[in-house]
């Protein structure tokens, strides 16, 4: 069930430091939204605020609203644990649990939600999720091996399988290909094109070609200087951003004149 | 490499070795060999001094019934006290370590870590007097209660000691003594659980406890086992505290709360060595050899447990 996310007037703080300021954006369901911008501009922080993962750091807080299909993610009675069960995340470095087998990695999230699952049901779920992550054929004969025995690209697809096994509404990806070689990157990009039929996908990337290849919408983040908060400078259809952006800063960035 | 070279002449390549590297490698290797020599020396001493007792006729051994029936009860007593201490201290230490690393506010965590480390600095003779003067009398009511209500378990068969100077009290005192060792090591490994995997768990919607179960405990498992074995080593060899607290009998009983508990090997050596002569000394050294072997076995067992699932340790 893909869902729409509406962000309004979002400020994100770490203690007294304002990391991101004044973000207003609407993220469409069943599409890929790419976030680009120079390092330290707050795009990862913004991404992590969408499933409240930035709260892992002490002192993190937000002002403003993040609403997913009418549900305020920062409402006073909302448990961040439940938010994260609806909004999955894939990280920059592949992080399968090293102490678990491939099989157990895939269903790690489901085990949290529901301890009692029939063996045949979990078998089906593992197969479906690994097929959904285009990994099934490569690992079906060694599901009991540790996840860390796979190559980097396979590990990242295992993490995607783990994230989609719980059927989240939204999938956040924080530079999912930056630690991978071009072949593995292509495999992940193909996978994203399939996954957007079922999920809302938000991806942070430093690779502008990747943003241009995979996304429908692109947001450009920038900051005025060190110590200043990051801002969403422009948010437009990807085609427009890369051909005829509204803002001079966007054009400078994508044409390589700075950043 | 040129293709014209004859294949029968492999190029003689020797890596350049700098003096600093050589000195460091030599001294590191020297230290490694030194510890092996010390170990071999101790083992050789124990064996050579124990041989007279091993070969002596049974009636010459103190007690008059042979070496096995002299050392046997001591082995039971040693294992009983140490295992009891380990069973009490390990869960407690893991809990303390988790609280300090993942639950406590930073300032409380630092203070608590410091206080726990201080426990390790208290001399064992102080623990012994504390056990004798405070723990033993305090625990007498528990002894009586256990004898009445848990008597069907062999460990609590009674009759309950009215002084409290029993194996149960010894186990508790030893538990407090090994707590800082285990918790310090557990704390260290828990705090090193990779943020990568902790975040993976949280992003799947794990609560803090679930995150600890998924990413911290499995990662720290081998460290906790190693810490527990260090603690067990100290508990097995602890001499002063046991000698002061325990008023032991001689029977090989697993009863924890009576006055008939056997002494431990280490405290028995400490109590009898000053007055031992001739074959008595050899007998005591033979019991020391047994303690040495027990410790060796325990360590090998721990190694085996840790290595059994090395593929899944996360070290690769």
Boltz contact constraints between the chains, C-beta under 6 A:
constraints:
  - contact:
      token1: [A, 53]
      token2: [B, 203]
      max_distance: 6.0
  - contact:
      token1: [A, 81]
      token2: [B, 205]
      max_distance: 6.0
  - contact:
      token1: [A, 81]
      token2: [B, 207]
      max_distance: 6.0
  - contact:
      token1: [A, 84]
      token2: [B, 203]
      max_distance: 6.0
  - contact:
      token1: [A, 84]
      token2: [B, 205]
      max_distance: 6.0
  - contact:
      token1: [A, 85]
      token2: [B, 205]
      max_distance: 6.0
  - contact:
      token1: [A, 89]
      token2: [B, 203]
      max_distance: 6.0
  - contact:
      token1: [A, 95]
      token2: [B, 196]
      max_distance: 6.0
  - contact:
      token1: [A, 95]
      token2: [B, 197]
      max_distance: 6.0
  - contact:
      token1: [A, 95]
      token2: [B, 200]
      max_distance: 6.0
  - contact:
      token1: [A, 97]
      token2: [B, 197]
      max_distance: 6.0
  - contact:
      token1: [A, 98]
      token2: [B, 314]
      max_distance: 6.0
  - contact:
      token1: [A, 99]
      token2: [B, 218]
      max_distance: 6.0
  - contact:
      token1: [A, 99]
      token2: [B, 312]
      max_distance: 6.0
  - contact:
      token1: [A, 99]
      token2: [B, 314]
      max_distance: 6.0
  - contact:
      token1: [A, 109]
      token2: [B, 204]
      max_distance: 6.0
  - contact:
      token1: [A, 112]
      token2: [B, 205]
      max_distance: 6.0
  - contact:
      token1: [A, 112]
      token2: [B, 206]
      max_distance: 6.0
  - contact:
      token1: [A, 112]
      token2: [B, 210]
      max_distance: 6.0
  - contact:
      token1: [A, 146]
      token2: [B, 311]
      max_distance: 6.0
  - contact:
      token1: [A, 146]
      token2: [B, 312]
      max_distance: 6.0
  - contact:
      token1: [A, 148]
      token2: [B, 316]
      max_distance: 6.0
